[in-house]
Every structure is written in structure tokens, then in C-alpha cells.
Amino acid sequence: MTGTITHDLPHAAGGHQGGPLIVTEDTELLDDLLRLCAAAGATPEVHHSVPAVSAAPASSPGAGWPGGWEAAPLVLVGDDAARRVRGTARRRGVVLVSRDQDDPGVWQRAVEIGADHVLVLPDGEQWLVDRIADVAEGVGRPALTVGVIGGRGGAGASTLACALAVTSAREGLRSLLVDADPLGGGLDVLLGGETAEGLRWPAFAASRGRVGGSALEESLPELHSLRVLSWDRGDCVAVPPPAVRAVLAAARRRGGTVVVDLPRRIDDGVAEVLAQLDVGLLVVPAELRAVAAAGRVAAAVGMVLRDLRVVTRGPYDSGLDDREVARLLGLPLAGEVPVESGLLRATDGKRPPGAAARGPLARFCREFWDRALEETGGGAA
């Protein structure tokens, strides 16, 4: 069992952060916490009470955390130590851990020490392993995650998704392009990397629990300075929603940008992707029939994704322009995809969409990233 009192755990400031600080004298609880730290790949600091400030570097054996209680990226306080911790400076990232599922007083003790979360073992073990692993992995600002979906077939969503990822990588950001459509033909083909070594979606179909962000990144094909998660050429393999959620969460933890090419049908797996997007771009050809079709797509996507924006593509039907398309759909306008030779044609991968740094498509993508990263305060590679 886990419970939240105030807010989520803070993201680390970036870079490797080490393990959590454990405060307890309960040997059985300590054994459990050490086991969970080992499962998460983290080495904790253990104290019986609030540690004093250490002048030694955190990497020194037995040095503890410089700054003690306040500097540790995550603090696990055993229920036995709650009274000893009471009165310590309030901070984020404190979890009160208990092994007594029938003790209602644990909530009061959590409030007294300013804990963010109450966790009762063994029910909350997976949640805690994930949080500890975040610390060990040095999680900083999560990736700005953008989904691109066509208002109708042939709208050019896959081309725009590729161009956004290629542009992001060229700007020096850690970039991942995710193909969420198993029937779409494969974005690795569009990038000329269908034979490139690396894992595809079917390899993750049996994933359970957490997927390591670094391991995910290193396992995927690298094309045009970005990583690509696409589909293989074998039989269509269903990837269960929990596996989709684990993979996308791992990708977000690596920071930078993640671009997802979405199918127009919304199933449970796609819903998991939508739930992790920061922004959705609905690509709509400026034709009345396309606008009508896009309205149905927007209604389905909007049930999960709050920030959905329109990207129009000409030529325009009589009486339509980009603002009118956005008005008809009741969505904010993100811009108009510029006309560029070969934009809607499959390429040989040597010059993928957005590869021409001075071309109109690359300029559109660069301006989109500049605005989006400014809105979110992101931009770290």
C-alpha cells in the first residue's frame, strides 16, 4: 500500500545521484529496504537517526550525504524512527515506511515529519523500487514528449514525426523517435534503417515492471544521431499496455525529447502512450472531409490528452485557412506544415524528413521546439 500526502518526489538535479538515505533501527525493515535498494541497483546510506552534515565528498566510503538530511535525493524513514525525525527541517522526497498494515496512526506520524508518502510493505514494494531506481539513475527533468497523429490517412503525420526527431537531434538534444503504429510500415524504413542493429517493439512485449532508461537507449538502433523504437518485419506482436507504459516511462526519464508517431485508432496501448504525452499534434489537410475526420480523431484523443494542437497542411479548400481549420476543430493552432519537395513521399533514408537544416520543414520543426521547450522550461540534453 502507498499513499500520497502532499506532492510527488522531486526530480534530481541531473547526473548520477547515488542511493537514498535510510533512517531506521528496525532490523527487519532495514533488511527489506536493503533488498529493494539492491533490486533497484542503488547503494543507500543507513543511519539510526538524522545524520549530521558531512564535509567529505558523497563518494567517500561512509561519508554520508554532504548536507546530511537536506541533501539526500530520497529519504526512507522507518516507522520506528518517526519520533527521532520529528522536528527536522521539512523537505521534499521523504517516505515513511511501515510493515504494519493495520496501524492507522502511521498517517499522523507521516504528517508530523512532513513525509510526502506513506508506504506499507510488502504491498508497496514495486512502487518503492521504481522511486529508488529513479534516484540511482540520476533522473533529471523528464523528456518533453510529443505525439503526432494524422487527422486522416495520408495526412503526413509520420513524416512530421520524423522531421521533429531529426531536428531535435541536430539541435543537440537527446532524441528518441517512437513508432506506436504496428501497421504503419515502420519509421525505421523512412529513416533508412530497417536493417540497423537494435531492438524493436516485439522485444519489449514481455516486459514487466520497470525498464531501465539507459539500457533502453543503448539497445535501440541509432539513426541520424537519434534513437528509434520501431517494429520488425515479422508477425504483428501485441505489446501489452503495461509494457508500453514501462518503455515510455523509461524513455521519458532519459530527458531531452521523445517524439511518438501515433495511429488513428485508440486502443489500450495507445491510451498508455497518450497518458505520457506533454503535447499532441493533430496533422490536418485543409480539406472539409479531412477536417470532419480529424474531428472524430480529436474527440477520441482528447479524452486522454489535454494539450492537443492542430497542424494544418495545404493546399486549402475554398473558404478554409489554418485558423478556420483550428476553429472548426475547437483546438489551438500550432502552425502550418510548409510545402517541401518530397515531404509526403517515402524516402530512401539518406535524406530523411527535416534533414535539410535550412529547409522550410526543418525551420518549422526548430521553431516548434523553441516554443515548446520555452513553455515547459526544458531543453536539457
N, C-alpha and C positions, 0 to 999 in steps of 0.2 A: 504494500500500500504506500502511495505517496500522496502528499497534499501540499498545495501551494498557499503560503500566507500572504506574500506581498508581490514579489516580482521574480523574473527568471534569473538564472545565474548570469553573471557578466561575461562578456567575451574577453578573452585575454588580449593583452595589448599587441600581440603579434610575436612570432618566433616561438621557440621551444620554451615551455613554461615549467617543466618538471611535473611532479606529482602533487597531490593535495596534502594539507595539514590535517592530521588526525589527533583529536584530543579525547582520550578515554583511559580509564583504568580497568575497564571490564575486559578480561582476557578473552572470553568467548566472543564478544562483539569485535574486539580487535582482530581476532583470527578471521572472522568473516570479512572485515574491511580490508585486511591484507590480501585475502584471497581475491576479492573483487578488484583491488588495485592491480594485482598480478594479471588478472584476466583482461584488464584494460591496457596493460603494458606500461603502468606507471609505478614509480617508486615514491612512496609517501614519506613525510616526516611525522614521527609519532611523539606526542607529549602527553603527560598526565594532567597538565593544566596549561593555561595560556602561556606560550613561550615568550621570553624576553627578546628584545631586539638583538639581532646578531650582526656583528661588524664584519664577519667573514663572508666571502662570496657564497652564494647559494650552492655552488657546485662543490664546495669543500665538504668532506665527509663529516657528518654530524653538525654542520654549521647551522642548520635550520634555515628559515627564510629571513633574509635581511629585512628588517622592519617587523619581524615576528608575525603576529596575528593579522595585521592590516595588509601585509604584502603577499600572503599566500593566495594563489588564484582560486582556491576552493578549500573550504574548511568543513570537516566532518566532525561534529561534536557528538560523542556518545551521550545517551540519556543520563548516564551516571555522572557526567561531568557538567551538566547544565548549571548546577548551583555554583560551581567553581568559575564558570564562564560569565555568570551574571554580573553586570556592571562593566564588562569590557566594551570598548568603543564599538559602536554599531557599524556594520559594513555589509556589503552585498556578498553573496556567494557562500552563506552559512547554511548547512544542512544539519538538522537534529536527527540522529539515527537511533532507533529503538528496536528491541526484539520482542516487546510486549504488545501484542495486537489488541489487548483489551484494556489498555490504560488510557482513559480519556484525558488525564492530566498532562499528557505529553504536549498537547496543543498549548496549554497555558505556559509550560516551560519554554516552548519554542518562541512564544511572544515575548517572554521575559528576556531572552538572549538576542532577540532580533533576527531569528532564523528566517530564511526565505522559504524553506521547505521542511516538511516533516516526512521522514521515510521510515517505514517499518519493514524489517527483514523477516522472512525472505521474499515477501511479495514484490518489494521494490528493487530487487537486485539488478534487473536489466536496465532500469532507468538510471541507477547509480553507476553502473559500468559505463553507460554512454556518457554521463557527465564527467566521470574521471578520465575517460579516453579523450574527451574534448580538451581537457587540461593538458594531458600528456602530448596531444598532437599539436599544441600551441595554436588553438583556434583563435583567429582574429576576427575581423569583420567578415561576415559571410558574403559569398559571391552575389553580385547583382544578377538576378536570374530573370531572363526574358523569354517568353513563349511567343512563337509566331504561328498563326493559324490562318488558313485561307477561308474567305467568305464563301467561296465555291471552288470546285475543282479547277485546276489550272490557273489559280489566281497569282501564282508566283511566290507563295509563302516559303517554299523550300529554298528558292534562290535568295530571297531576302535573309532567311536564317543563316545561310552560308556566308553571305556578304557581311552580316553583322559580326559573325565569329571571326572571319578573316580580318576585318578591320580592327576588331578588338585586339587580336594577336599582334597586328602590325603596330599598334599603339603601345605595345609593351606590357599589356595586361595578361595575366594567366587566363587562358581562354579554353573553354570546353564547349563543343557542339554536340548536342544530344538529338538523335533521331528517335522520336517517340512513335513513329508510324511504321509498323512492321510490313505494311503493304505498299509503302511509298517508293520502293525501288532502291533505297539506300543512299544516304547523303555521302557516304564514302565514295560512291561512284561519281557523284557530282564533283567531288574533290580529287578524283583520280587516284583513290587509294583503296580500291576494292581488294587488292592483293596484299596490302600492307599488313605486317605482323601486328598482332594485338588482339585483345578480347572484344567480342561483340555481345549484344544483349543476351543471347541464349546462355552464355557462360554464367550469368548472374541469376538465372531463373530459380536456382535452388538456394539463393542467399537467404539467410535467416539472421535477424538481429543486425548488428552494426557492420558497416563496410568501412574499412579504413580509407580516409581521403587520399593519403599518399600512395597507398597500394593501388587504389582505383586509377589514379592519374598515370602511374607508371605502367599499368597493364594495358592501356588503350593505345591504338595507333596514333602516331603524331604526323599530321599533315599540315603543311603550310604554317608551321610554328604553333599549331593548336592541337589539342587532343580531341578525338572524335569517338563517340559511342554510337555505333550504328548496328545494323542487322547483318547476319551472314546470308549465304545463298542457299542454305539448306531448308528443311521443312520449317514452316512457321511454328515457333515455340511460344506458348503463352508465358509471360513473365508475371507472376502473381503480384498484386498490389503491394504487399509488404516488401518484396524485393525491389520494386520500383521506388518505393519510399526510401529504403535504405541507400540505394545507389544515388538518388538525387540529393539526399541529405549529405552524403559523403562529398559529392561534388560541390555543394554549397559551402561546406566547411573549408574548402581549399582557398576560398577567396577569389578575387578577380571577377570574371564574368562567366555565366553559363547561358547558352542560347539553346532553346528547345524547339525543334520543328514538330508541331502538333498535328495529329489527324483531326478531321472534322467530326468524327464520331466520338462521343464521350462515354467511355466505359470506366470501370473501377480503377484501372491502371492509369488512364489519362487523368481521372479526377485526383489521383495522388500527385501527379505532376502539377496540375493546376493549383493545388493547395500550397505548393512551394514556390510559385512564381511571384516575383515582385511586380512585373508589368506584363501585360499581354498585348500583342499587336495583331489586329484583325485586318488582313490584306483584302481589299475590296476593289475589284474592277468597277469603274464608274459606269455601270450599265444597270438599268432598272431591275432586270431579272437577277443580276448578281447582288444588288442591294437587298432584294427580297430574300434571297437565300442566306445572305450574311446575317439578316435579322434573326433567322432561326438559330444559326450558329451562336450568335451573340447571346441569345436568351439562355441557351444551354450552358455556355461557358460562364456567363455572368452569375450563375447560381453558386459557383465556387470561387471565381476570381473577381475581386473587387475592382482592380485597376486594369480595365480593358480599353484600348485606344484604337482608333481607326487609322489605317494607312491606305490611301487611295492609289489607284493606278489607272492612268488614261489608256486610250482616248476616251473622252467623255461623251455619253449620250446627250442629246439636245436637252437643255434645261438643267443639266447636272454640273456641279463643280465639286471640289473637295469638301467645302464647307456644307454644301447641301447634302452630300452623302453622309457626313457625320451627323447632321441634324436629323435626317431621316432615321438613322440608327440610334439616335439619342446617346451618342458616345463622344468623348473628346477626340479631337483630330491630332494625330501625331505627325502628319505630314503626307506628302505625295511622293511615291517612289518615282524617281526620274527615269526617263527613257534612256536606255543604254543598249547598244548593239549586243545581241546575244543574251540579254537578260533573262528571257523566258525559254532559251534553248538549253538543252543539256550540253555540257562542255566536256572536253577531254581531260579536264582536271589540271592541265598545265597552267591555265589562267582561270582560276575559279571565280565565281561572282565576288566582286569587290576587290579583286587583285590589282586593278589599275588604280593606284593610290590617288591619282589626280582626276579620276573619272567621276561622273555625277553620282553613281551609286555609292562609291566609297565615301564621297563627300556627305551624302545623305546619312550614311551609317555613322560617320565620325561625329556629325552634329547631333545625331540621336544620342550617342554615348556621352557626349559632353553634357547634354542636358540631363540625361538620366542619372549620371554619376554625381552631378551637382545637386540634384534633388535629394539623393539618398546620402550624400556625404561620403560616397565610396571613392574608388579609384586606386586602391592599393593592389599591386600585382599579386 
